[in-house]
Amino acid sequence: MSFVVAIDGPAGAGKGTITKLVGEKLGLVNIDTGATFRCVALNMLQKNVKMEEEEKIQKILDNINIEMNSDGKVFLNGEDVTHRIRENDVNNLVSPVSTLQIVRNKLLEIQRNIAKGKNVIMEGRDIGTVVFPNANVKIYLDATAEERARRRVLQNKEKGIESSYEEVLNGIKERDERDSNRKIAPLKKAEDAIYVDSTNLTIEQVVEKIIGIINDKKS
């Protein structure tokens, strides 16, 4: 019997960082579902496949191999793409790609298989509503668009990726709009999810808060 923690929220809310730290402290397997969509987007860019070329996208899905190790590294068809999938061209494509039903069907299968029989913590935009609607703990992690943009610029700088605050802020606002209003698996808070606003909290405070929520559910 597995124990599943689902953390959803918009781009730049800190889901990846928080999920990793909480997983390490509680011994939960960390599965970054967003990275699986980024791998599909990157593979499309590599093969110059457009959004409207459904047959070519299906061929990518039929042959794609996505792996994640315990160090948080992401591999696409054997290649380490941990940093590449965070670059701007992938950022711009991943949201439209995630609206494709054929992509979601394939990745849903991959994500559920990875989690089978394990105690896991997963982050994304529809974990608590679509991927694991019966998750033991559901959290919706949020922050203002301005704070999320500030964090993303700092993250990019640490990774050697050049980006301006205005560019990132506009991208986040556009993505929020797309993700919240798309027909397939829109970004939304599950009815039974606990809302956590991280805008004015440190990483340590958010981690402590979420661990407290999880421990309350376990007891």
KELOGU-880102 format. One line per 5 residues: number of its first residue (from 1); their letters; for each residue x, y, z of C-alpha. Coordinates in Angstrom, 3 decimals. Layout:
BEGIN
NUM	a	X,Y,Z  ... .
***
This chain:
BEGIN
1	msfvv	0.000,0.000,0.000  1.538,3.298,-1.058  1.291,6.725,0.582  0.954,9.596,-1.894  1.528,13.301,-1.284 .
6	aidgp	0.355,15.558,-4.141  1.678,19.106,-4.408  0.082,21.263,-7.093  0.484,24.912,-7.942  1.470,27.418,-10.640 .
11	agagk	4.859,27.865,-12.296  7.533,29.270,-9.982  5.700,28.573,-6.722  8.661,26.544,-5.477  7.059,23.135,-5.902 .
16	gtitk	10.245,21.456,-7.126  12.461,22.747,-4.326  9.905,22.111,-1.589  8.986,18.651,-2.867  12.655,17.621,-2.979 .
21	lvgek	13.356,18.806,0.581  10.166,17.356,2.076  10.803,14.059,0.286  14.349,13.874,1.671  13.231,14.617,5.238 .
26	lglvn	10.341,12.134,5.212  11.921,9.431,3.067  9.408,9.832,0.224  10.290,9.125,-3.419  10.222,12.443,-5.307 .
31	idtga	8.614,12.290,-8.752  8.766,15.511,-10.806  5.859,15.126,-13.220  6.495,18.505,-14.815  9.873,17.239,-15.980 .
36	tfrcv	8.166,14.486,-17.983  6.208,17.095,-19.972  9.381,19.135,-20.409  11.103,16.068,-21.861  8.378,15.706,-24.493 .
41	alnml	8.644,19.416,-25.334  12.428,19.166,-25.626  12.206,16.074,-27.835  9.813,17.958,-30.118  12.277,20.846,-30.343 .
46	qknvk	15.133,18.455,-31.070  13.180,16.846,-33.899  11.618,20.133,-35.089  8.100,18.749,-34.569  5.270,21.306,-34.484 .
51	meeee	2.196,21.273,-32.242  -0.135,20.450,-35.138  1.905,17.417,-36.288  0.050,14.859,-34.182  1.381,11.773,-35.968 .
56	kiqki	4.967,12.870,-35.390  4.197,13.645,-31.742  2.690,10.172,-31.357  5.864,8.672,-32.801  7.908,10.586,-30.213 .
61	ldnin	5.653,9.251,-27.448  5.920,5.689,-28.732  9.717,5.796,-28.501  10.393,8.160,-25.595  12.342,6.986,-22.563 .
66	iemns	12.251,9.221,-19.478  14.206,8.341,-16.357  14.777,10.118,-13.042  17.372,9.139,-10.466  17.509,9.743,-6.727 .
71	dgkvf	19.810,12.752,-7.230  17.087,14.599,-9.124  18.705,14.182,-12.523  16.424,13.767,-15.534  17.370,11.666,-18.550 .
76	lnged	15.710,11.806,-21.957  16.538,8.815,-24.146  19.726,8.276,-22.152  20.881,11.914,-22.206  21.137,14.064,-19.054 .
81	vthri	18.730,16.955,-19.733  18.308,18.157,-16.136  19.287,21.744,-16.973  18.311,21.785,-20.652  14.610,21.229,-19.907 .
86	rendv	14.561,24.448,-17.801  15.680,26.744,-20.613  13.388,29.357,-22.149  12.536,27.562,-25.407  11.287,24.555,-23.422 .
91	nnlvs	9.468,26.856,-20.964  7.583,28.428,-23.861  6.529,25.095,-25.371  5.746,22.939,-22.331  2.382,24.509,-21.476 .
96	pvstl	0.884,24.037,-24.982  2.336,20.512,-25.119  0.688,19.656,-21.795  -2.742,20.420,-23.279  -2.430,17.572,-25.804 .
101	qivrn	-4.512,14.573,-24.764  -2.165,12.043,-26.389  0.726,13.466,-24.360  -1.226,13.447,-21.104  -2.410,9.865,-21.658 .
106	kllei	1.135,8.604,-22.201  2.683,10.527,-19.324  -0.133,9.651,-16.931  0.723,6.001,-17.544  4.443,6.685,-16.953 .
111	qrnia	3.828,8.725,-13.798  1.514,6.157,-12.207  3.905,3.311,-13.016  6.799,5.150,-11.364  4.718,5.654,-8.194 .
116	kgknv	3.254,2.153,-7.980  3.807,0.511,-4.583  5.977,3.360,-3.237  5.585,6.146,-0.714  5.880,9.158,-2.993 .
121	imegr	5.644,12.911,-3.167  4.697,14.301,-6.574  4.458,17.855,-7.815  2.747,19.312,-10.836  -0.452,21.072,-11.813 .
126	digtv	-3.019,18.285,-11.733  -1.625,15.649,-9.379  -4.422,15.993,-6.848  -7.154,16.421,-9.452  -6.160,13.974,-12.234 .
131	vfpna	-3.029,11.898,-11.645  -3.791,10.863,-8.047  -7.270,12.127,-7.124  -7.189,9.769,-4.109  -3.834,11.020,-2.795 .
136	nvkiy	-3.436,10.784,0.972  -2.333,14.427,1.216  -3.109,17.213,-1.254  -1.450,20.614,-1.071  -1.855,23.621,-3.347 .
141	ldata	1.345,25.694,-3.133  1.035,29.262,-4.360  2.761,32.679,-4.378  2.184,35.977,-6.157  3.243,36.166,-9.814 .
146	eerar	5.802,38.839,-8.907  7.418,36.692,-6.218  7.425,33.650,-8.487  9.139,35.655,-11.237  11.771,36.922,-8.787 .
151	rrvlq	12.533,33.358,-7.666  12.698,32.035,-11.224  15.192,34.736,-12.280  17.433,33.824,-9.326  17.164,30.122,-10.196 .
156	nkekg	18.052,30.831,-13.817  21.041,32.932,-12.763  22.342,30.088,-10.576  22.058,27.741,-13.570  23.788,30.173,-15.919 .
161	iessy	20.572,30.912,-17.852  20.145,34.564,-18.849  16.664,36.014,-18.353  15.159,39.375,-17.437  12.599,39.861,-14.657 .
166	eevln	10.082,41.385,-17.085  10.460,38.502,-19.542  9.986,35.902,-16.817  7.055,37.751,-15.184  5.212,38.059,-18.502 .
171	giker	5.866,34.396,-19.232  4.508,33.352,-15.839  1.357,35.454,-16.217  0.727,34.061,-19.705  1.272,30.525,-18.482 .
176	derds	-1.065,31.037,-15.516  -3.745,32.187,-17.938  -3.223,29.251,-20.312  -2.961,26.619,-17.593  -6.009,27.849,-15.671 .
181	nrkia	-8.300,28.073,-18.689  -7.301,25.088,-20.802  -9.945,22.419,-21.418  -7.753,19.441,-20.542  -6.571,19.115,-16.907 .
186	plkka	-6.602,22.825,-16.070  -4.562,24.208,-13.187  -6.906,24.325,-10.208  -6.959,23.580,-6.512  -8.526,20.235,-5.620 .
191	edaiy	-11.529,20.694,-3.342  -9.837,18.793,-0.519  -6.371,20.334,-0.995  -4.803,22.494,1.709  -3.783,25.942,0.421 .
196	vdstn	-0.281,27.156,1.297  0.812,30.687,0.300  4.610,30.816,0.241  4.964,34.468,-0.837  6.282,35.720,2.506 .
201	ltieq	7.720,32.460,3.807  11.267,31.151,3.658  11.954,27.754,2.085  12.524,26.332,5.564  9.184,27.680,6.804 .
206	vveki	7.294,26.176,3.866  9.009,22.807,4.335  8.157,22.824,8.052  4.549,23.761,7.345  4.060,21.000,4.768 .
211	igiin	5.760,18.363,6.923  3.346,19.339,9.682  0.374,18.863,7.357  1.630,15.450,6.242  2.288,14.285,9.808 .
216	dkks	-1.196,15.408,10.850  -2.697,13.296,8.054  -0.611,10.281,9.043  -1.636,10.411,12.700 .
***
